[in-house]
Amino acid sequence: MQNLFFFLNSAGAIIYKVDGVWADPVPLMLPEDSTPPSSLLPVKSYLLFFKQQLTGTCFDAEKQMRAVEAVSSYSEDSSSADWLPRVMYLKCIVQLIEGLKQGDDKTMQAPPSMVNNEQRQHAEHIFLSFRKSKSPFAVCKHILETSKVDYVLFQAATAIMEAVVREWILLEKTSIESLRTFLLTYVLQRPNLQKYVREQILLAVAVIVKRGSLDKSIDCKSIFHEVSQLISSGNPTVQTLACSILTALLSEFSSSSKTSNIGLSMEFHGNCKRIFQEDNLRQIFMLTVEVLQEFSRRENLSAQMSSVFQRYLALANQVLSWNFLPPNYILLMSGPLFQLTWVISTRHPGYQSDRITMVHRKIREDTDMAQDSLQCLAQLASLHGPVFPDEGSQVDYLAHFIEGLLNTINGIEIEDSEAVGISSIISNLITVFPRNILTAIPNELFSSFVNCLAHLTCSFGRSAALEEVLDKDDMVYMEAYDKLLESWLTLVQDDKHFHKGFFTQHAVQVFNSYIQCHLAAPDGTRNLTANGVASREEEEISELQEDDRDQFCDQLASVGMLGRIAAEHCIPLLTSLLEDRVTRLHGQLQRHQQQLLASPASGTIDNKVLDDLYEDIHWLILVTGYLLANDTQGETPLIPPEVMEYSIKHSAEVDINTTLQILGSPGEKASSIPGYNRTDSVIRLLSAILRVSEVESRAIRANLTHLLSPQMGKDIVWFLKRWAKTYLLVDEKLYDQISLPFSTAFGADTEGSQWIVGYLLEKVISNLAVWSSEQDLANDTVQLLVTLVERRERANLVIQCENWWNLAKQFARRSPPLHYLSSSVQRTLMKALVLGGFAHMDTETKQQYWTEAKAMNLYEACLTLLQVYSKNNLGRQRIDVTAEEDQYQDLLLIMELLTNLLSKEFIDFSDTDEVFRGHEPGQATNRSVSAADVVLYGVNLVLPLMSQDLLKFPSLCNQYYKLITFICEIFPEKIPQLPEDLFKSLMYSLELGMSSMSSDVCQLCLEAVIPLAEQCAKAQETDSTLFLATRHFLKMVFDMLVLQKHNTEMTTAACEAFYTLVCLHQSTDIALSTSVALLKTWSDGQALPGLEAEYSELVETLLSTQQDPVIYQRLADAFNKLTASSTPPTLDRKQKMAFLKSLEEFMANVGGLLCVK
């Protein structure tokens, strides 16, 4: 072969001569109408010619594709390859691909301005074509051994990975093992490979191992033996390679997003994962921990060794984070089960955690490595389930773990990088281990653990406050603080295992620390010069910055709960601090007023003292609000039991009259009222906030509004709204015991409740007059008004106030300053006024109020609005940059209007045909407008305007699909009567929703299909457009259930839709059960007779694609079992439920066979 020459003749064939002897020409396919270069050109010129074709300098894309296919078609077992000596073939392919890479790398990575989309797709196609070539193993080996181009090496590794799976059953076991050995050896011998190339080659190895794990064609023991030898070599480069091998195996067997897309069923992936986690995961963990322990014993680590150390730490974390499959694996029911039984060593319960703890002590000052080691410990802190043989072993493990944790934490200064990890460990210990296990550890140890938790919570809280002052991007202490506060919530809410008062002192400690961090000196440490951080003179608050009550709602909820646990301390503390601040605020405002009166022309006033007071009051009000009341979304707000018990406990010491006097005298200092110490502490705390409100009101009347804080105004009305929801007109039937001061001050038919309703209403009116330009404050104010009228009992008191009617008249006249309010605030104000009016009516009065005539007025107004919008917007071209946003807002409002009209129980959808025939509603006849007219006209308007771009807005998309689903459910019989274009748009919308939208939207579309199919089944019109459309939906739902991996939440809706569609599309003369016999006949190789049942056709088509006889038989048996009933399916509920149960079993048995990754 030394005297081997290649030439290209004029006919486009390669000719070659070996040792002076010419062989027969080897024809190569060239693009049609292409003229090769001159005859007898050397192969190098031929390759250049081919490269020009393939990179776009000579011929068009279509011809280039044929050129690629021509080269790709040559394989080791093709006839052309037999004519061509292998050496020549390999050289051609390698040089061609490398030439393509050098030319196409510019195409693949060039900026869009230099390369068009067609060129980029063409460049990608070149490599994809090569990867799809048959049996490319020898070619790829040659490329790997000779090529110097990294991207070509990557493509060769990818081609091997894809081909070995594609041709697995055709390959000998020895060939597969030889290929795996070659790849590992290749990587070992080339330590300087680019990382992405090395990882891809090792991924190919992992895929080979995974594919061979089921049929035992690959011996994993030998692999781990090889890896163990690499680890023991002591060479950091080789040890890094061993870690990369183990990481690739973990990623490939994890059945997660990291799993390669190799075209095998989800059941295959699941079975491989189970075998791996049962047989091999333990070995990887042991190898990893041994490496870590060995490294931790060394005194000094080089930079390279530290890098290796970190990689093995990450590997240990990956093992401990493994998402286990249960033994009875079902595709739709997988989940994290920490079945790391082998973590519990026989030496002692915490052996592995001790080893990781020792590692952490070694590297804790390294930020990156410390995070990995702490994550490992956090995983070990969450062990549960079968890992423990009995409760005793669980208690021993927990006690040993906590003891080791305390030994690590105590006596050290925690690094910033450790805060989140330590808090995660503690959180896992508290939330994962059952409470009876936690309380079973030695008392002294548990006490030390809780004391440590309290100390860390206070320490992290102070550091979090400092982070906030510095406005850090990475708020590690804030995150750690939040985790610890959540842990406290878990503990203090368990009154079964901890006696009352068990955590009181700890709660006081944490509560005091929180208050101290948020108050200015001398009571607090906020913004003090500390740790080299100077207090900020002025703090700019961005308009986009989230309000503290929302940003820190979880923190405040936890602190509020701790405050209730220690109510004896915390409620009087808040009262004292608030009363002190409001007295100082009142004094400061008076001094400013006197200064302004004395010298009106004086310069600016130093507001530093006022700003500190406002910030103090801000946090005190927030904490008070969360202490006295819980967040109640969708639930009846109740007075927290701890607050109720605290008030009842001290009610015998309370003077009711003095309490009412303090409540009703917000303009006076509480201490100025005789007997003020004998008041109910909770009511006195409320009165302190009312006094803040009163000081604000007096400042407004004194023309000092410019000195007030809008934020404080927001806090006041937010608190009053939160308090009123829970306490005002308290419903005594909801409580076993009620505090006498509460029922007297806020109960029904009391002077206290009447007075406070009047006071709150005055506050609302004052705020709307003064703060109309402060939208957030105005919005909170009208939300307070909504709270006052949303319950009939409170609303009846409100509408007895003259101010209520004055407000309503002022709003109706659009008098200033109400007409200055933003549109959203005005809408909420309108809502409050309507609620107040309706609350006063009984059912009969409401029916009289909502007369038919008034309903017609509403319908006509809505219809006119839609007609005007349609006239001005249909066919209109918008060029403004905000046009799409404006249209989005318009359509969202229209659909909300239509949906609300649909939801009213008085709608009558009779006599609506004219809408469907294209007439203007109300014009074809003299009848009056109905709600149906409005809704259906709106549908005619909305459907043409909805585009895929607009559907990218989530809220608009959801509202749109809610509307069309609602319409399909209410009157499916009218859908076929829609004009053809609108009908097609509606059907396309349903198809788009099921195939391309979120799971929520898909579920809505499935719910819409059900009534449509039921209507078709009732009508028995097999030639209707709706009937034909549902055929397509049957295939879509069938594919969704059988071929696609979908959200389990959609399963019920998809199964119901599938059953309804099957009932619709069964043959009228051949029962569905006939398909069972036909399937059996077909499986015997006999021809199928004609069958009209759409479902049966889908099953036949699916089975015909299955080449694996085992999978085919499993599918056939499963379908036979699914349709085993001799009774044809009907819309009968009992039969439907039986089918759905069978379908669920069917999906559990074969769902993983057909979902491919």
Helices and strands as residue ranges (DSSP letters): E 4-8, E 13-18, E 21-22, E 26-27, E 41-42, H 43-55, H 61-72, H 79-83, H 86-109, H 117-131, H 137-146, H 150-166, G 168-170, H 173-189, H 195-213, H 220-232, H 236-253, H 266-279, H 281-296, H 303-320, G 331-333, G 341-343, H 351-363, H 367-380, G 385-387, H 391-409, G 416-418, H 419-432, H 435-438, H 443-470, H 476-492, H 504-517, H 548-551, H 553-565, H 567-598, H 608-628, H 641-649, G 651-653, H 656-663, G 670-672, G 676-678, H 681-701, G 705-707, H 710-727, G 732-734, H 740-746, H 751-770, H 775-789, H 792-798, H 802-812, G 818-820, H 823-839, H 843-849, H 852-873, H 883-903, H 913-916, H 931-945, G 950-952, H 954-970, G 972-977, H 980-996, H 999-1019, H 1025-1042, G 1048-1050, H 1051-1064, H 1074-1083, H 1094-1104, H 1109-1122, H 1133-1154
